[in-house]
């Protein structure tokens, strides 16, 4: 049985960019919606939600970061910022508001495609079939009054309430929780969560660690769960117990 093509939306005020991406991604089996305004994107999200959005920050008269924040608050989809704003501060802010990746223009189409596929793999639900299989046992990782459900991709607090995580935050916490007591380098975490190497100025992991600490630490400024090891990386300190 054939499956529907993956739907991605491209929001950019330059029509030549949206046409280029539509042609390239369309040639690789994607269904692409070309958009030029926030209102057009919001209409699409309500009527035909894409699996991933490629978002330009430099929309005339609009705030790209606000659009990213709105997407994160209301929809579960991949979000890759594709922009000419290459300032490290902009990249940090983009990741802070929940982008799964940040690509600067000019970009290599093959690299952008690889990054989009990596994000889609991370957010894809388990494959289904026509036969009804028994529900798999959940793998729960418990640490410091937190429960990380790796099957359902959920983080629960001591009262069983879910704490929302972005795709990148979940993947990072899962990497730390499956290697408790070990110092994990930034390069290891970047490869483990995003499938790529980081440059000397890549702060993706640092930004996501900061977001995670604000969600799991009693005092994010004095972390006791996720600690930094100067010059080496990060470590999940508490003991982790696995169970169904």
C-alpha positions as CSV (number, residue, x, y, z in Angstrom):
1,X,0.0,0.0,0.0
2,X,1.4,3.4,-1.0
3,X,2.0,6.0,1.7
4,X,1.4,9.7,1.4
5,X,4.4,11.9,0.8
6,X,5.9,13.8,3.7
7,X,4.4,17.3,3.8
8,X,6.8,20.3,4.5
9,X,6.0,24.0,4.5
10,X,8.5,26.6,3.4
11,X,7.9,30.1,4.7
12,X,10.1,32.8,3.1
13,X,9.3,36.2,1.6
14,X,11.5,35.5,-1.4
15,X,9.6,33.5,-4.0
16,X,12.8,32.3,-5.7
17,X,13.8,30.6,-2.4
18,X,10.5,28.9,-1.9
19,X,10.4,27.8,-5.6
20,X,14.0,26.4,-5.3
21,X,13.2,24.5,-2.2
22,X,9.9,23.3,-3.5
23,X,11.5,22.0,-6.7
24,X,14.4,20.3,-4.8
25,X,12.4,18.7,-2.1
26,X,9.6,17.8,-4.5
27,X,12.2,16.0,-6.5
28,X,13.0,13.9,-3.5
29,X,9.5,12.8,-2.8
30,X,8.2,15.5,-0.5
31,X,5.0,17.5,-0.8
32,X,5.9,21.2,-0.4
33,X,3.7,24.2,0.4
34,X,5.2,27.5,-0.5
35,X,4.2,30.4,1.8
36,X,5.2,34.0,2.2
37,X,3.3,35.3,5.2
38,X,2.6,34.3,8.8
39,X,-1.1,34.3,8.2
40,X,-0.7,31.9,5.3
41,X,1.3,29.6,7.5
42,X,-1.3,29.7,10.3
43,X,-4.1,28.9,7.8
44,X,-2.1,25.9,6.6
45,X,-1.3,24.7,10.1
46,X,-5.0,24.7,10.9
47,X,-6.2,23.0,7.7
48,X,-3.3,20.8,6.5
49,X,-0.6,20.6,9.1
50,X,2.8,19.7,7.7
51,X,5.2,17.4,9.4
52,X,8.0,20.1,9.2
53,X,8.3,23.8,8.6
54,X,11.3,25.6,7.1
55,X,11.1,29.1,8.5
56,X,12.9,32.2,7.4
57,X,13.4,34.8,10.2
58,X,13.6,37.8,7.9
59,X,10.0,38.3,7.1
60,X,9.2,42.0,6.4
61,X,7.1,43.5,9.2
62,X,7.0,40.3,11.2
63,X,9.0,38.5,14.0
64,X,10.3,35.2,12.9
65,X,11.1,34.2,16.5
66,X,7.5,34.9,17.5
67,X,6.4,32.6,14.6
68,X,8.7,29.9,15.8
69,X,7.4,30.3,19.4
70,X,3.8,30.1,18.2
71,X,4.5,26.9,16.2
72,X,6.1,25.3,19.3
73,X,3.2,26.3,21.6
74,X,0.4,24.9,19.4
75,X,1.7,22.2,17.0
76,X,4.0,19.1,17.2
77,X,6.0,19.4,14.0
78,X,9.6,19.6,13.0
79,X,11.0,23.2,12.8
80,X,14.1,24.2,10.9
81,X,15.1,27.8,10.7
82,X,16.6,28.7,7.4
83,X,17.8,32.3,7.4
84,X,20.4,34.8,6.4
85,X,20.9,35.8,10.0
86,X,24.1,34.1,10.9
87,X,24.9,35.9,14.2
88,X,25.5,33.4,17.0
89,X,23.1,35.3,19.2
90,X,20.3,34.7,16.6
91,X,21.1,31.0,16.5
92,X,21.0,30.7,20.3
93,X,17.6,32.5,20.4
94,X,16.3,30.3,17.6
95,X,17.2,27.2,19.5
96,X,15.9,28.7,22.7
97,X,12.4,29.1,21.2
98,X,12.4,25.5,20.1
99,X,13.8,25.1,16.6
100,X,15.1,21.6,15.9
101,X,17.9,23.0,13.7
102,X,19.3,26.3,12.4
103,X,20.7,26.7,8.9
104,X,22.2,29.9,7.5
105,X,22.0,31.1,3.9
106,X,23.6,30.5,1.6
107,X,23.0,26.8,2.2
108,X,23.9,23.6,0.5
109,X,20.7,21.8,-0.7
110,X,22.1,18.4,0.1
111,X,23.0,19.4,3.6
112,X,19.6,21.0,4.2
113,X,17.9,17.8,2.9
114,X,20.0,15.7,5.3
115,X,19.2,17.9,8.2
116,X,15.5,17.8,7.4
117,X,15.5,14.0,7.2
118,X,17.4,13.8,10.5
119,X,14.7,15.9,12.2
120,X,11.9,13.9,10.6
121,X,13.5,10.7,11.8
122,X,13.6,12.0,15.4
123,X,9.9,13.0,15.4
124,X,8.5,10.1,13.4
125,X,6.0,7.9,15.3
126,X,6.6,4.2,15.3
127,X,5.8,2.4,12.0
128,X,2.4,0.8,11.9
129,X,1.1,-2.2,10.1
130,X,-2.2,-3.8,9.2
131,X,-1.8,-6.4,11.9
132,X,-2.6,-5.7,15.5
133,X,0.5,-6.3,17.5
134,X,0.7,-6.4,21.3
135,X,1.5,-3.0,22.8
136,X,5.3,-3.0,23.5
137,X,6.4,-2.7,27.1
138,X,7.4,0.9,27.9
139,X,11.0,1.5,28.9
140,X,10.8,4.0,31.8
141,X,14.0,5.6,33.0
142,X,13.6,7.0,36.6
143,X,15.9,9.5,38.2
144,X,15.6,12.2,40.8
145,X,11.8,12.0,41.0
146,X,11.6,12.2,37.2
147,X,10.3,9.4,34.8
148,X,11.4,9.5,31.2
149,X,9.2,7.3,29.0
150,X,11.4,6.5,26.0
151,X,8.6,4.7,24.1
152,X,6.0,7.5,24.4
153,X,8.7,10.2,24.4
154,X,7.3,11.9,27.5
155,X,8.9,13.3,30.7
156,X,6.7,13.0,33.8
157,X,7.3,14.6,37.2
158,X,6.8,13.1,40.6
159,X,3.0,13.6,40.4
160,X,2.8,12.0,36.9
161,X,2.3,15.3,35.1
162,X,3.9,15.6,31.7
163,X,6.5,18.3,31.2
164,X,6.6,19.3,27.5
165,X,9.9,18.8,25.8
166,X,11.0,19.7,22.3
167,X,12.3,16.9,20.1
168,X,15.9,18.1,20.6
169,X,15.4,18.4,24.4
170,X,14.0,14.8,24.6
171,X,16.8,13.3,22.6
172,X,19.4,15.1,24.6
173,X,17.9,14.0,28.0
174,X,17.5,10.5,26.7
175,X,21.2,10.4,25.7
176,X,22.2,11.6,29.2
177,X,19.8,9.2,31.0
178,X,21.0,6.2,29.0
179,X,24.6,7.0,30.0
180,X,24.2,8.0,33.6
181,X,27.4,8.8,35.6
182,X,29.4,9.3,32.4
183,X,30.8,12.6,31.1
184,X,29.4,13.0,27.5
185,X,31.2,15.5,25.2
186,X,29.4,18.1,23.3
187,X,30.5,16.4,20.0
188,X,29.1,13.0,21.3
189,X,25.8,14.6,22.2
190,X,25.5,16.5,19.0
191,X,26.2,13.4,16.9
192,X,23.8,11.3,19.1
193,X,20.9,13.8,18.9
194,X,21.4,15.5,15.6
195,X,23.5,13.1,13.5
196,X,26.2,15.7,12.8
197,X,29.5,17.0,14.1
198,X,29.7,20.4,15.7
199,X,32.1,23.3,14.9
200,X,34.2,25.0,17.5
201,X,31.5,27.7,18.0
202,X,28.4,25.4,17.9
203,X,26.5,26.1,21.0
204,X,23.4,23.9,20.2
205,X,24.0,21.5,23.1
206,X,24.7,24.2,25.6
207,X,21.5,26.0,24.7
208,X,19.4,22.8,25.1
209,X,21.2,21.9,28.3
210,X,20.1,25.3,29.6
211,X,16.5,24.7,28.6
212,X,16.5,21.2,30.2
213,X,17.9,22.6,33.4
214,X,15.1,25.1,33.6
215,X,12.6,22.2,33.4
216,X,14.2,19.5,35.6
217,X,16.3,21.3,38.1
218,X,15.0,22.8,41.4
219,X,17.6,25.6,40.9
220,X,18.8,25.8,37.3
221,X,21.6,28.1,38.5
222,X,22.9,25.4,40.8
223,X,22.2,22.2,38.9
224,X,22.3,18.9,40.7
225,X,20.9,16.6,38.0
226,X,22.7,17.7,34.8
227,X,26.2,19.0,35.7
228,X,28.9,20.6,33.6
229,X,32.4,19.2,33.5
230,X,34.7,22.0,32.5
231,X,36.3,21.3,29.2
232,X,34.8,17.9,28.9
233,X,31.0,18.0,28.6
234,X,27.9,17.1,30.6
235,X,27.0,14.3,33.0
236,X,23.6,13.1,34.4
237,X,24.5,12.7,38.1
238,X,21.6,10.8,39.7
239,X,21.3,7.0,39.6
240,X,19.0,5.9,36.8
241,X,16.6,2.9,37.3
242,X,15.0,1.3,34.2
243,X,11.6,-0.4,34.3
244,X,8.4,-1.0,32.4
